[in-house]
Amino acid sequence: MSFLFPLAAKSAWNRRYTLGLMLLAIALSSAMLLGIERVRHEVRDGFTQSVSGTDLVVGARTSPVQLMLYAIFRIGGATNNMGWDSALKLAKNPAVAWTIPLSLGDSHRGFPVLATNFDYFRHFHYGDGQALQMAEGREFADVFETVIGAEVAQRLHYRVGDHIVLSHGMGSMHLTDHADKPFVITGILARTGTPVDRTVHIGLDAMEAIHLDWEGGAPMPGLTIKAAQVKKFNLTPKTITAVLVGLKNRAAVFGVQRDIGDDSSEPLMAVLPGVALDELWQVVGVGENALLVVSGMVVIVGLAGLVSAILASLGERRRELAVLRSVGARPFDIFLLLALEGLAVMLAGVILGVILLTLALLALGPFLSAQFGVTLHPALPAAGELTLLLWTILAGFVASLLPGLRAYRLSLADGLTPRL
Amino acid sequence: MSNAAIALRDISFTWPGQHTPTLALEHFDVQAREQVFVSGPSGSGKSTLLALIGGINTAQSGSVAILGQPLDTLAAAKRDRFRVDHIGFIFQQFNLIPYLSILDNVLLPCRFSAYRRERALAQGADLLAAAHALLRSLDLAPALWTRAVTQLSIGQQQRVAAARALIGRPEIVVADEPTSALDSDRQQGFLDLIQHECEQTGASLVFVSHDQRLAQRFDRRIALNEINRCAHAEENA
């Protein structure tokens, strides 16, 4: 009966404050559901986009996940290094456009130290192919110069021009410092939302320099080489940890991968970063579903609130429903009246939630990006999110049948004279 | 029998979940255009009688015929339709839907019933004109029509409810203690208005009240607790 729609609308308007609060609760919980879904996707994308444009990661033979862990995420250490000769040979491969040598092992107050060369700043990309950018200062040019990631700078309150001392090895306890050879910070990288933010970058020659007077992981007794003297020595590395490789033509990637694996001069391995990252995400991504479950519960709580608010209003409305019965409303009309209200509040709440989230992202997006490296773009719900929202509305519809059924039963039992 | 507006025969009605009948009547008739005063203290089966006349419930045994139409043979939805087509109800209080305007309240039966709508249109140029005419004759000035129903006095609300019961000229008007919330002066005034309007439209009036002072003004008086064989039993229960 079409007359029911304006009736339901006017009835709802009459209770607009209570229903408005419920609408807000539904809006907030669906905004949260959608927001968490966005963050989840963004974190996943951020994770799989910690490196981009790199076609192969090459290192000593180990498991692909292990290689990614230390080459890209700087977690753990390499069990074996690869020879510098192999890196040079790789760079000369005609299919290879560029290489970035990586050498790991030292740390600075818990942050990993990465030794590389100028190619890193030129060729390393992340995200959708964004290049590294300096937030302050310049790249390292001399031996004892360093460029630090955004998070290192923020956490340790470092500025360009500050001096820092590196420690031998990873971890935070009982590390021996390279105290005799301090570094000066020449640059701070802009935030990327990738492990680059947590990295202290030095040159490959610097890595050699701080270990000149070391042997087997410890300073050689009786031998000290002063910082000023290191340039007299050959600072070309003998081994490095890994090489990132960019190809001239991506189609050649499997051929080059096989060539590297088959090279008899040194047992090496080349992995495709996308494949290995997906594999790695399987391991670390289990927490993402927990997030979704939590936000699902928030929606359920919001729904329960809506249903209980409508049910509570029924007590006061029994007289009104009896009057409607007296002028010809069927019990089913009464059911529809209540069910429509719940469904409408649910629909409006979800739409308001999408709008709220979009406004929040517009307002807070730049802050989130700068502070946490999570870039959330205000956008219309994607297909997956739309499905999620549809399920939410469906759940709301089912939930709003409850007060409808209750009203149906009440109007059957009450007839024209509610026994209040 | 054919000219009886309401005819109940050998009725026995038991509410679901109860063991003894609430209402047991041999005979209850209201003729067309007749105005009947039904007195019934609480427990006399008054609500049950109204539910049966309105076709909200059907008796387990016996027959209920309204305007010659036996209600027990109609499906529930048909009874709902039949009720709004032919019967106008006025309740004790809280008659009006708070979120509808006064005019929307009056026109409610015309929304649910095409029959009432057509009969209302026969009374005036359009539905609003019909509602206006009724409100005027029930002593509600046009200045009041735009107010929210909650801003009206109880007496005014009851008169709006009377207009709703009367619009579209239903054959039967059932008033369930419509004056109990009014003071005695206004009770008389309200009764005058509603009796007059029912005479005008030719409706039968079933006026239920426990106030015997109003009884003198009716053609016929029925004491429900005397004709209901279960009334006493329920009072003791």
Interface residues (C-beta under 8 A of the other chain):
Chain A: M1 F3 L7 K10 S11 W13 N14 R319 E320 A322 V323 L324 R325 S326 V327 G328 A329 R330 P331 F332 A413 G415 L416 T417
Chain B: P16 S47 L50 A51 G54 I56 N57 A76 A77 D80 R81 R83 V84 D85 F89 F91 F94 N95 L96 I97 P98 Y99 L100 L108 P109 R111 F112 S113 R164 D176
